[in-house]
Each structure stands twice: as C-alpha cells, then as structure tokens.
Amino acid sequence: MKHPAWTRRDFIRVGTGATAAGVAANFTLLQPKPLWASPNPVAPSDTVRFASIGTGVRGCELLQASLHVPGVQCVAACDLYDSRHIAAQESVKNPSLPTTRKYQEILDRKDVDAVIIAVPDHWHRKIFEDACAAGKDVYCEKPMSHKVEDGFAMIAAAQKYNRIAQIGSQRVSSIVYAQAKELLQSGKLGDVYSIEAYWDRNSPSGAWVYPIPPDASSETIDWNTFLGDAPKRAFSKERFFRWRCFTDYGEGLAGDLFVHLISGIHFITGGDKTNDIVASRAQSTGGLYHFKDGRDFPDLIETLYDYPNFRVYLRCNLNNDQGEFIGFYGTEGTAIIRGASLTFTPQDTRPQPEGYSIYGWPAKLRDQYLAEFEKQNPLSNVTINEATKVFGVPQGYSDLVDHQAHFFSAVRTRNKVVENEEFGNHAAIGCHLANYSYFNNKPAMWDAANKRITG
C-alpha cells in the first residue's frame, strides 16, 4: 500500500500553519539509501530469478514493485484462480510468462532462485517449508503464520536449509521508520513507556468486501486445493476472495493490520535485537458492529500489550477512517508517524515553579518560594528545547520497493535481512495473542518456555 508523498509545497503549507500557531518547525525531505535506489545495472550472472506463488491483489502489487528493483526477473507465477494468471502476466508486462495452478511445479524449476508467497495465511507454513526444502529463498507475506506452532516450524525450515527468508511488512524497510528508530536511539525521546498505534478504515474494500469477478466459478478456481488443511466446505466465492474474514484461512484485523503496527514498533524500539520481543500479556476487546456478513472476525478490535519496558495500545476500526498512526510518548519528546510523515516534538522539561498549589499559601510564603526557585534556576542557564521536526518522503517513494530490494540483495549476498523468519514470527505471535484474547474473552499470556499461549 502506497502512502501519499510529501512535496516541498506541503512543507511550506504545514510550516505556515505551524508558524501561525506559534510553533517553530524544521522540515527534512528524507532520501532513500544509495544502495536501495541505485540505478546501476546488475550483471546478468547476478540476476535473481524468482516466481510468485499467489497472484491476487497482493501478489500483483509485489510483482509490479519488482519491476523497479534492478537485477531481478520473474520467470513464473502460480495461482488457483485462472484469471489471476493473466493478471500476473500483465503485472510484469510479459504475456508469455509461464503460469500454473500447482505451486510444486514452481519449486521443481531449476531456474527459480527465490519465491514470493502471497497466499492465504493457512497455506504459508506448507509452501514455506516446501520452498526451503527445494532450495529456494522465500519472501513470505505477513502475517508469517496462521497458528503459533506454524511459525516455529517455519523458522526451523529456513535455518535447516540455510535459506534467506523475509516477511512482508514493508514498513520495516521504510526510510520514515528508519528515521524514527534513529530518533529513539539518539535519546531525544527520553524513556518511552507508552506507545499507541492504530490503523482505521471506513469502506467495504477496507473491510475485505471485495467484488467477485464475473468469471469466478468452481471451474476457474481450484477450490479443493484452496481449502488445504482447513475444514471441508462446499465451494464459496465469498470465502475464496474474502478469506481474511474467516478464521479457517486468515487472522482478521490482527493479521492484516496489527502485524504492520507491531512490526514497526519492534523495529523502531530495537526489540528485534533482544529476546524480549514478544509481549508477555495481551488483553483485547471489540466486536462485530457493521459488517455482519457472516464473517468470523470483528470489525473493531482494541488490544493492550505488556512488554518488559513499555505498554502498547493498538486499535483497528473498520467503521471510521483515521488512517495509519504510531505514537511514541517519551519523557523528553514525542514521535508521531502518520502515513509517510514523521513528526518529532520535544517535551518542555525546563524547570518550572509550581503554579497551582502555592496559591493556597499565604502571599509571604508564596513569594519566598518563587524567589528561591528563581535563584536556584536562573533563566540564563536554561537551554531552550529544539524545535519540532517533520520528516517526509520524496515524490514516488515506495517502501514496498525498498523492502523487495532488501530481499533480493540478501539473496545475492546471503546476508540476513532485518525482517527475517524470527522477526516475522515474533510479530505474528502478537497477532495470535490479540485474537486469542478476543475470542476467549480473557487475557492472553505468552509462555515463552513452552512456546504457547495460555490464559
């Protein structure tokens, strides 16, 4: 999903508003790292040949993004719905791209170095394990797993076969998130004990009520393969195209949107470098209020997470559009990410005399206190906090392209990516905790020793 880019005109407009409000602000247009944006050609011998397993809306987005990454070539595509074969060919501008319904045919090809897995969540583990065993590197869409045990099995497969694995929460590769991480690590936020994040939408599409193509039928869709290890059911177009609504195949709002927020928080706080990455406790509430169309998942969910050093509040609401937001509230400053912009506002921590309770004192004692305070805290020795700073991205910037560039670069160099199989599993567990708490109406506790959720 692309964010609207910030332009210099936007900066001037916002800056004018900030000045009018009496707040000084500095604006920085972030630039992609040279390696990610490098236009240098890649030698044919270093070209990474990949195939996409799953070419629905997300699969096609990934295929289109790959066209902007130098030195990669899509050589095949797979999907269970025949018309998506054409969509894949159109996405890579290659009408002769080989396509199939059977993903094993992709894995059997000797000219495939890596695969993209963009299929419903309940198929992630099986295809991921088979791809690793076939010697393919894997870019797997988020959430990494459908069940807790799946994630640990996928970690084992990637490490057993020494494969590069990257999970598809592209914000981890965003230059905006990198800047937020730098801010936090610099100490300018002070101690951060509270983090708030939400991703709200207000449309049928945002609630996965996707239109069903007119040619969709049991003849054009391999329904039995789609079901996989899910309960057997009669053919359902709604379940095939709107699978995120159902627990048999997806993880609902937690797996679609919480996972991005959790991944971003883990990356920015540096939790990806510690063993305390999974929240110890999660408590969810919410309900199904508007989209009562037979789905299993709520259209509003709110979850409180307990981490060792901070607390996180997450919300996804499909009944009011507030967009994408993450706020880090520190003792020295506040960092707010809204879409593709980052705003840092320092807290005013200069010493201030008590201005409330002393007005219950006699005037003599009050004046004595104020005089002593001024003596001990002369204004000439006080450092004025720095101005508010706003960071934005240049026109046309795509964190999805950056994320893919990281993956394909790692395929060449064999260096692990940031959002590897362990990182992806940690984020997915956060999704499972939220859903466990919601459906069981009680707190979800993470039992790290036994790698399971209790409550």
C-alpha positions as CSV (number, residue, x, y, z in Angstrom):
1,M,0.0,0.0,0.0
2,K,1.5,3.3,-1.0
3,H,1.5,6.5,1.1
4,P,1.0,9.9,-0.4
5,A,4.4,11.5,-0.7
6,W,5.3,14.9,0.8
7,T,6.3,17.7,-1.5
8,R,8.1,21.0,-0.8
9,R,4.7,22.7,-1.2
10,D,3.3,20.5,1.5
11,F,6.2,21.5,3.8
12,I,5.6,25.2,3.1
13,R,1.9,24.8,3.8
14,V,2.4,22.9,7.1
15,G,5.2,25.2,8.1
16,T,3.0,28.2,7.6
17,G,0.4,26.6,9.8
18,A,2.9,25.8,12.5
19,T,4.2,29.4,12.5
20,A,0.7,30.7,12.8
21,A,0.2,28.5,15.8
22,G,3.3,29.9,17.4
23,V,5.3,26.6,17.0
24,A,8.6,26.6,15.1
25,A,9.2,23.6,12.9
26,N,12.0,22.2,10.7
27,F,11.3,20.1,7.7
28,T,13.5,17.4,6.2
29,L,12.9,15.5,3.0
30,L,14.2,12.1,3.6
31,Q,16.1,10.3,0.8
32,P,16.4,6.6,0.0
33,K,19.7,5.0,0.8
34,P,22.1,4.9,-2.2
35,L,22.1,1.1,-2.2
36,W,18.4,0.8,-2.4
37,A,17.9,3.4,-5.0
38,S,21.0,2.6,-7.1
39,P,20.3,2.7,-10.8
40,N,23.5,0.8,-11.6
41,P,22.9,-2.2,-13.8
42,V,23.3,-5.7,-12.4
43,A,25.4,-8.2,-14.2
44,P,23.4,-10.9,-15.9
45,S,25.2,-13.5,-13.8
46,D,23.9,-11.8,-10.7
47,T,20.2,-11.6,-11.8
48,V,17.8,-13.1,-9.3
49,R,15.1,-15.2,-11.0
50,F,12.0,-15.6,-8.9
51,A,8.4,-16.8,-9.1
52,S,5.3,-15.7,-7.4
53,I,3.1,-18.2,-5.7
54,G,-0.2,-16.3,-5.3
55,T,-1.1,-13.5,-7.7
56,G,-4.1,-11.9,-6.2
57,V,-4.1,-8.3,-5.3
58,R,-1.1,-8.5,-3.0
59,G,0.8,-10.8,-5.3
60,C,0.3,-8.4,-8.2
61,E,1.4,-5.5,-6.1
62,L,4.6,-7.3,-5.3
63,L,5.1,-8.2,-9.0
64,Q,4.7,-4.6,-10.0
65,A,7.1,-3.4,-7.3
66,S,9.7,-5.9,-8.5
67,L,9.9,-4.1,-11.9
68,H,11.6,-1.2,-10.0
69,V,14.3,-3.4,-8.5
70,P,17.4,-3.8,-10.7
71,G,18.7,-7.3,-11.4
72,V,15.6,-9.4,-10.8
73,Q,13.4,-11.3,-13.2
74,C,10.0,-13.0,-12.7
75,V,10.1,-16.3,-14.5
76,A,6.9,-17.9,-13.5
77,A,3.7,-17.5,-11.5
78,C,1.1,-19.7,-9.7
79,D,-2.4,-19.2,-8.6
80,L,-5.5,-21.3,-8.0
81,Y,-7.7,-18.9,-10.0
82,D,-7.1,-18.9,-13.7
83,S,-7.8,-15.3,-14.4
84,R,-5.1,-14.3,-12.0
85,H,-2.6,-15.9,-14.3
86,I,-3.4,-13.2,-16.8
87,A,-3.2,-10.6,-14.1
88,A,0.3,-11.8,-13.2
89,Q,1.4,-11.6,-16.8
90,E,0.0,-8.1,-17.1
91,S,1.8,-7.0,-13.8
92,V,5.2,-8.0,-15.1
93,K,4.4,-6.9,-18.7
94,N,5.1,-10.4,-20.0
95,P,2.2,-12.0,-21.8
96,S,4.2,-15.2,-22.2
97,L,5.1,-15.6,-18.5
98,P,4.6,-19.3,-17.6
99,T,1.8,-19.9,-15.2
100,T,0.3,-22.8,-13.3
101,R,-2.1,-23.8,-10.6
102,K,0.4,-26.2,-9.0
103,Y,3.0,-24.5,-6.8
104,Q,5.1,-27.6,-6.7
105,E,5.8,-27.1,-10.4
106,I,7.3,-23.7,-9.5
107,L,9.6,-25.3,-6.8
108,D,10.7,-28.0,-9.3
109,R,12.1,-25.4,-11.7
110,K,15.9,-25.1,-11.7
111,D,15.8,-21.5,-12.9
112,V,14.0,-20.2,-9.8
113,D,16.2,-18.8,-7.1
114,A,13.5,-17.4,-4.9
115,V,9.8,-17.4,-4.4
116,I,7.2,-14.9,-3.2
117,I,4.5,-16.5,-1.1
118,A,1.3,-14.3,-1.3
119,V,-1.4,-16.8,-0.5
120,P,-4.0,-17.1,2.4
121,D,-2.4,-17.4,5.8
122,H,-3.3,-21.1,6.3
123,W,-1.1,-22.1,3.4
124,H,2.0,-20.2,4.5
125,R,3.7,-22.9,6.5
126,K,3.3,-25.7,4.0
127,I,4.5,-23.7,1.0
128,F,7.3,-22.0,3.0
129,E,8.6,-25.4,4.3
130,D,8.4,-27.0,0.8
131,A,10.2,-24.0,-0.8
132,C,13.1,-24.1,1.8
133,A,13.4,-27.9,1.2
134,A,13.6,-27.2,-2.6
135,G,16.5,-24.8,-2.0
136,K,14.5,-21.6,-2.7
137,D,14.8,-18.4,-0.8
138,V,11.5,-17.1,0.4
139,Y,9.7,-13.7,0.6
140,C,6.5,-14.6,2.6
141,E,3.6,-12.2,3.1
142,K,2.5,-11.2,6.6
143,P,1.4,-12.5,9.0
144,M,4.1,-15.1,8.8
145,S,2.0,-17.8,10.4
146,H,-1.7,-18.9,10.9
147,K,-1.0,-20.7,14.2
148,V,1.7,-20.3,16.8
149,E,3.2,-23.7,16.1
150,D,3.5,-22.9,12.4
151,G,5.9,-20.0,13.0
152,F,8.4,-22.1,14.9
153,A,8.2,-24.8,12.2
154,M,8.9,-22.2,9.5
155,I,11.9,-20.9,11.5
156,A,13.3,-24.5,11.7
157,A,12.9,-25.0,7.9
158,A,14.6,-21.7,7.0
159,Q,17.5,-22.5,9.3
160,K,17.8,-26.2,8.4
161,Y,18.1,-25.5,4.7
162,N,20.1,-22.2,5.2
163,R,17.6,-20.1,3.3
164,I,17.1,-16.4,3.2
165,A,13.6,-15.6,4.5
166,Q,11.9,-12.2,4.6
167,I,8.4,-11.4,5.8
168,G,6.3,-8.8,4.0
169,S,5.6,-6.0,6.4
170,Q,7.3,-3.4,4.3
171,R,7.3,-0.6,6.8
172,V,10.4,-2.2,8.3
173,S,12.3,-1.0,5.2
174,S,10.8,2.5,5.2
175,I,13.1,5.5,5.4
176,V,10.5,7.1,7.7
177,Y,10.7,4.2,10.2
178,A,14.5,4.2,10.0
179,Q,14.4,7.9,10.9
180,A,12.1,7.2,13.8
181,K,14.4,4.4,15.0
182,E,17.3,6.8,14.9
183,L,15.4,9.4,16.9
184,L,14.6,6.9,19.6
185,Q,18.1,5.5,19.8
186,S,19.5,9.1,20.0
187,G,17.8,9.5,23.3
188,K,15.9,12.5,22.2
189,L,12.6,10.9,23.3
190,G,14.0,10.1,26.7
191,D,12.4,7.0,28.2
192,V,9.4,5.7,26.3
193,Y,6.9,3.8,28.4
194,S,3.7,4.3,26.3
195,I,3.2,3.5,22.6
196,E,-0.1,4.0,20.8
197,A,-0.9,2.8,17.3
198,Y,-4.0,2.4,15.1
199,W,-5.0,1.7,11.5
200,D,-8.6,2.6,10.8
201,R,-10.5,2.3,7.6
202,N,-14.1,3.0,6.6
203,S,-15.1,1.3,3.3
204,P,-16.2,-2.1,2.1
205,S,-12.9,-2.6,0.4
206,G,-11.1,-1.8,3.7
207,A,-13.2,-4.5,5.3
208,W,-12.3,-7.0,2.6
209,V,-15.7,-7.0,1.0
210,Y,-14.0,-7.3,-2.4
211,P,-16.1,-7.6,-5.6
212,I,-16.2,-11.0,-7.0
213,P,-15.0,-11.4,-10.7
214,P,-17.8,-12.4,-13.0
215,D,-15.9,-15.5,-14.3
216,A,-15.3,-16.9,-10.8
217,S,-16.6,-20.5,-10.6
218,S,-15.7,-24.0,-9.5
219,E,-14.3,-24.5,-13.0
220,T,-11.9,-21.5,-12.9
221,I,-10.9,-21.9,-9.2
222,D,-9.2,-25.0,-7.7
223,W,-11.4,-24.9,-4.5
224,N,-10.2,-28.2,-3.0
225,T,-6.6,-27.1,-3.1
226,F,-7.5,-23.7,-1.6
227,L,-9.1,-25.5,1.4
228,G,-5.9,-27.3,2.2
229,D,-6.0,-28.4,5.8
230,A,-9.0,-26.2,6.6
231,P,-12.4,-27.8,7.2
232,K,-14.0,-29.1,4.1
233,R,-16.8,-26.9,2.7
234,A,-18.9,-26.5,-0.4
235,F,-17.5,-24.1,-3.0
236,S,-17.8,-20.5,-1.8
237,K,-16.8,-17.5,-3.9
238,E,-17.0,-15.3,-0.8
239,R,-14.6,-17.4,1.2
240,F,-12.2,-17.6,-1.7
241,F,-12.0,-13.9,-2.4
242,R,-12.7,-12.6,1.1
243,W,-10.7,-15.2,3.1
244,R,-9.4,-12.7,5.6
245,C,-12.9,-12.6,7.1
246,F,-12.7,-16.2,8.2
247,T,-10.7,-18.0,10.9
248,D,-10.2,-21.0,8.8
249,Y,-7.9,-19.1,6.4
250,G,-6.8,-15.8,8.0
251,E,-6.1,-13.8,11.1
252,G,-8.6,-10.9,10.6
253,L,-7.6,-7.4,11.5
254,A,-4.8,-8.6,13.7
255,G,-3.1,-10.5,10.8
256,D,-3.9,-7.8,8.2
257,L,-3.1,-4.6,10.1
258,F,-1.9,-5.2,13.6
259,V,1.0,-7.0,12.2
260,H,2.3,-3.9,10.4
261,L,2.0,-1.8,13.5
262,I,3.7,-4.5,15.7
263,S,6.5,-5.0,13.2
264,G,7.1,-1.2,13.0
265,I,7.1,-0.9,16.8
266,H,9.5,-3.8,17.2
267,F,11.8,-2.4,14.6
268,I,11.8,1.2,15.9
269,T,12.2,0.2,19.6
270,G,15.1,-2.1,18.7
271,G,13.3,-5.0,20.1
272,D,14.4,-7.0,17.1
273,K,17.8,-7.3,18.8
274,T,16.5,-8.7,22.1
275,N,14.9,-11.8,23.5
276,D,12.0,-9.8,24.9
277,I,10.3,-9.2,21.6
278,V,7.0,-10.9,22.4
279,A,4.6,-9.2,24.7
280,S,4.1,-11.1,27.9
281,R,0.3,-10.3,28.0
282,A,-2.4,-9.1,25.7
283,Q,-6.0,-8.1,26.5
284,S,-8.4,-7.5,23.7
285,T,-11.9,-6.1,23.3
286,G,-14.1,-5.1,20.4
287,G,-16.9,-6.5,18.4
288,L,-18.7,-7.0,15.0
289,Y,-20.9,-4.0,14.6
290,H,-21.3,-3.1,11.0
291,F,-20.0,-5.8,8.6
292,K,-22.4,-8.5,9.7
293,D,-22.0,-10.6,6.6
294,G,-21.2,-14.0,8.0
295,R,-17.6,-13.2,8.9
296,D,-15.9,-14.6,12.0
297,F,-13.7,-11.7,12.9
298,P,-14.6,-8.4,14.5
299,D,-14.7,-5.1,12.6
300,L,-13.3,-3.3,15.7
301,I,-10.6,-4.6,17.9
302,E,-8.5,-2.9,20.6
303,T,-5.6,-4.6,22.4
304,L,-3.3,-3.7,25.2
305,Y,0.1,-5.4,25.2
306,D,2.5,-5.6,28.1
307,Y,6.2,-5.5,27.1
308,P,9.1,-5.6,29.6
309,N,9.8,-1.9,29.3
310,F,6.7,-0.3,27.8
311,R,3.0,-0.8,27.2
312,V,1.3,-0.7,23.8
313,Y,-2.2,0.1,22.8
314,L,-3.4,-1.0,19.3
315,R,-6.7,-0.4,17.5
316,C,-8.2,-1.3,14.2
317,N,-11.6,0.1,13.4
318,L,-13.3,-0.6,10.1
319,N,-16.1,2.0,10.8
320,N,-14.2,5.3,10.8
321,D,-11.2,6.3,8.6
322,Q,-8.4,7.7,10.7
323,G,-5.6,6.1,8.6
324,E,-2.3,4.7,9.9
325,F,-0.7,6.1,13.1
326,I,2.0,5.2,15.6
327,G,2.9,7.4,18.6
328,F,5.9,7.1,20.9
329,Y,5.4,9.1,24.1
330,G,8.7,9.7,25.8
331,T,9.8,11.7,28.9
332,E,11.8,14.0,26.6
333,G,9.8,14.1,23.4
334,T,7.1,12.6,21.2
335,A,7.4,10.9,17.8
336,I,4.3,10.6,15.7
337,I,4.2,8.6,12.4
338,R,1.2,9.4,10.2
339,G,1.3,7.5,6.9
340,A,4.5,8.7,5.2
341,S,5.4,11.5,7.6
342,L,7.2,11.6,11.0
343,T,6.9,14.5,13.5
344,F,9.2,14.9,16.5
345,T,8.1,17.3,19.2
346,P,10.3,17.8,22.2
347,Q,8.8,18.0,25.6
348,D,9.4,21.2,27.6
349,T,11.3,19.7,30.5
350,R,12.8,23.0,31.7
351,P,12.4,23.6,35.5
352,Q,9.2,25.4,36.2
353,P,8.0,26.9,39.5
354,E,4.8,25.3,41.0
355,G,1.9,27.3,39.6
356,Y,-1.1,25.8,41.3
357,S,-0.8,24.6,44.8
358,I,1.2,27.6,46.1
359,Y,-1.9,29.8,45.6
360,G,-3.3,28.1,48.7
361,W,-0.3,29.6,50.6
362,P,-0.1,33.0,52.3
363,A,1.4,35.6,49.9
364,K,4.6,35.9,52.0
365,L,5.4,32.2,51.8
366,R,4.5,32.1,48.1
367,D,6.8,35.0,47.3
368,Q,9.6,33.4,49.3
369,Y,9.2,30.1,47.4
370,L,9.2,31.9,44.0
371,A,12.3,34.0,44.8
372,E,14.1,30.9,46.0
373,F,13.1,29.0,42.8
374,E,14.4,31.8,40.6
375,K,17.6,31.9,42.5
376,Q,18.2,28.1,42.1
377,N,17.0,28.1,38.4
378,P,18.2,31.2,36.7
379,L,16.7,31.5,33.2
380,S,20.2,32.4,31.8
381,N,21.3,28.8,32.5
382,V,18.3,27.1,30.9
383,T,18.7,25.5,27.5
384,I,15.7,26.1,25.2
385,N,14.5,22.8,23.7
386,E,14.9,22.3,20.0
387,A,12.1,23.0,17.5
388,T,9.6,20.5,16.2
389,K,10.9,18.5,13.3
390,V,8.9,17.0,10.4
391,F,10.3,14.4,8.1
392,G,8.7,13.3,4.8
393,V,9.4,11.1,1.7
394,P,10.1,12.3,-1.8
395,Q,7.5,12.0,-4.6
396,G,7.2,8.5,-5.9
397,Y,9.0,6.8,-2.9
398,S,7.8,3.3,-2.2
399,D,8.8,1.3,0.9
400,L,7.5,-1.8,-0.8
401,V,10.2,-1.4,-3.5
402,D,12.8,-0.9,-0.8
403,H,11.6,-4.0,1.1
404,Q,11.9,-6.1,-2.1
405,A,15.3,-4.6,-2.8
406,H,16.5,-5.7,0.6
407,F,15.3,-9.2,0.0
408,F,16.8,-9.7,-3.5
409,S,20.0,-8.1,-2.3
410,A,20.1,-10.6,0.5
411,V,19.5,-13.5,-1.9
412,R,22.8,-12.4,-3.7
413,T,24.9,-11.6,-0.6
414,R,23.5,-14.3,1.8
415,N,23.3,-11.6,4.5
416,K,20.2,-11.9,6.7
417,V,17.5,-9.3,6.4
418,V,16.1,-7.4,9.3
419,E,12.6,-8.9,9.0
420,N,13.8,-12.4,8.9
421,E,11.9,-15.5,10.0
422,E,12.5,-14.9,13.7
423,F,11.4,-11.2,13.5
424,G,8.3,-12.2,11.5
425,N,7.4,-14.9,13.9
426,H,7.6,-12.5,16.9
427,A,5.2,-10.1,15.1
428,A,2.8,-12.9,14.2
429,I,2.7,-14.1,17.8
430,G,1.4,-10.6,18.7
431,C,-1.4,-11.2,16.3
432,H,-2.2,-14.6,17.7
433,L,-2.2,-13.1,21.3
434,A,-4.8,-10.5,20.2
435,N,-7.1,-12.9,18.6
436,Y,-6.8,-15.5,21.4
437,S,-7.8,-12.8,23.9
438,Y,-10.7,-11.6,21.8
439,F,-12.3,-14.9,21.1
440,N,-11.7,-16.3,24.6
441,N,-12.7,-13.1,26.3
442,K,-9.8,-13.2,28.7
443,P,-6.1,-12.1,28.8
444,A,-3.7,-14.0,26.6
445,M,-0.4,-14.9,28.3
446,W,2.7,-15.7,26.3
447,D,4.5,-18.8,27.7
448,A,7.9,-18.4,26.2
449,A,9.4,-21.5,27.7
450,N,6.8,-23.7,26.1
451,K,6.2,-21.6,23.0
452,R,2.4,-21.3,23.5
453,I,-0.4,-19.0,24.5
454,T,-2.2,-19.6,27.8
455,G,-4.9,-17.7,29.6
